Amino acid sequence: MALASNDFVHLHTHSEFSLLDGLGRITDLVDEASAKGFDSLALTDHGALYGAV
């Protein structure tokens, strides 16, 4: 049984606010996830919640 794209959520995503291993800007991550059909995305930055503001 295949999962629909909205049945899967990436739960380990680092933004530019995770120093040394950040993936990208939050807006870019959201745009890419949306373009691929995802309706949610977890943000799990290291050591700070700067991206939540």
C-alpha positions in Angstrom: 0.0 0.0 0.0 1.5 3.3 -1.1 1.3 6.4 1.2 -0.3 9.5 -0.1 2.2 12.5 0.0 0.2 14.1 2.9 0.5 10.9 4.9 4.2 11.4 5.4 5.9 14.2 7.3 9.7 14.8 7.4 10.4 15.0 11.1 14.1 15.9 11.0 14.6 19.1 9.1 17.3 21.7 9.9 17.0 25.2 8.6 19.7 27.9 8.2 19.4 28.5 12.0 21.1 25.2 12.8 24.8 26.1 12.7 27.1 23.8 10.8 24.5 21.5 9.3 21.6 23.7 8.3 19.8 22.8 5.1 18.4 26.1 3.9 16.1 29.0 4.4 12.7 28.2 6.0 10.9 29.8 3.1 12.8 27.7 0.6 12.0 24.5 2.6 8.3 25.3 2.8 8.1 26.2 -0.9 9.9 22.9 -1.9 7.7 20.8 0.5 4.6 22.4 -0.9 5.7 21.9 -4.5 6.1 18.2 -3.7 2.6 17.9 -2.2 3.5 17.9 1.5 1.1 19.8 3.7 3.4 19.8 6.8 7.1 19.8 7.7 8.8 19.6 11.1 11.6 22.0 12.0 14.2 20.5 14.3 17.0 23.0 14.5 19.8 22.5 17.0 20.2 24.5 20.2 17.8 27.3 19.5 14.3 28.2 18.4 15.2 31.2 16.2 13.3 29.8 13.3 10.1 29.6 15.3 9.9 33.4 15.7 
